[in-house]
Amino acid sequence: RKPPPPDIDPLSLADRSSLDVPLAAAGFDIVSDEEHQINFDLGNDPDTAWRLATLPALATLRELDQAGTHGDVFASARLAFERETAAWKDSITSSVVTPDC
């Protein structure tokens, strides 16, 4: 079974034009837009970094875990998180910093 859609989708604004229609309908003129790279410093505490990074998916992880048919969901997600973020560690501070998004 596919996981349910998240309550809050942090990527819902990934499409740069996703707000153009509602803003135009509200009477705003879109004269320009800008794109910036943003890094998120998740700190140097592995537990805090894990909690911050998984916050958007927490409801889905809990639901999958409660279903009881997917093994240890949180352990699997934590291993995947650690594998993916190993290369993101700052060599000086040991902070987990996301690559340019």
C-alpha positions in Angstrom: 0.0 0.0 0.0 1.3 3.5 -0.9 1.9 5.9 2.0 -0.7 8.6 2.5 0.0 12.1 1.2 1.6 14.2 4.0 -0.5 16.6 6.0 2.0 19.3 5.1 3.9 19.1 1.9 7.1 21.0 2.2 7.7 20.7 -1.5 4.3 22.1 -2.5 5.9 25.3 -3.6 8.7 23.6 -5.6 7.2 24.7 -8.9 8.2 28.3 -9.2 5.0 29.3 -10.8 2.7 27.6 -8.3 1.6 30.9 -6.7 1.2 32.8 -10.0 -2.4 32.0 -10.5 -3.7 32.6 -7.0 -1.6 35.8 -6.7 -2.9 37.1 -10.1 -6.5 36.2 -9.1 -6.0 38.3 -5.9 -4.9 41.3 -8.1 -1.2 41.0 -7.9 1.1 41.5 -10.9 4.0 39.1 -11.2 6.8 41.4 -12.3 9.8 39.1 -11.6 10.8 36.2 -9.5 14.1 35.1 -8.0 15.7 31.8 -7.2 18.1 31.4 -4.3 20.0 28.5 -2.9 19.3 27.8 0.7 21.2 25.6 3.1 19.7 24.2 6.3 22.1 23.7 9.1 20.6 20.8 11.1 23.3 21.1 13.8 26.0 18.8 15.1 23.8 16.6 17.3 22.8 13.5 15.2 19.5 13.1 17.1 18.5 16.7 16.5 19.4 16.6 12.9 17.4 13.4 12.5 14.3 14.9 14.2 14.5 18.2 12.2 15.0 16.4 8.9 12.2 13.9 9.4 9.6 16.4 10.7 7.9 16.8 7.4 7.5 13.0 7.0 6.7 12.2 10.7 3.0 11.6 10.2 3.7 9.2 7.4 6.4 7.4 9.3 4.1 7.0 12.3 1.3 5.7 10.1 3.5 3.2 8.4 5.0 2.1 11.7 1.5 1.7 13.3 0.4 -0.4 10.3 2.9 -3.0 11.5 3.5 -4.4 8.1 6.6 -2.5 7.1 9.2 -3.7 9.6 10.9 -1.2 11.9 10.0 1.9 9.9 11.9 4.4 12.1 15.1 2.3 12.1 15.0 1.9 8.3 14.3 5.6 7.9 17.1 6.5 10.3 19.6 4.3 8.4 18.6 5.9 5.1 18.9 9.4 6.6 22.4 8.6 8.0 23.5 7.1 4.7 22.2 10.1 2.7 23.6 12.8 5.1 27.0 11.3 5.7 28.4 13.5 2.9 26.7 16.6 4.2 28.7 16.8 7.4 30.8 20.0 7.7 34.4 18.9 8.2 35.0 21.7 10.7 31.9 21.8 12.8 30.5 18.3 12.2 27.1 20.0 11.5 24.8 18.3 9.1 24.2 21.0 6.4 21.9 20.3 3.5 23.5 20.7 0.0 22.3 23.7 -2.0 18.5 23.2 -2.6 
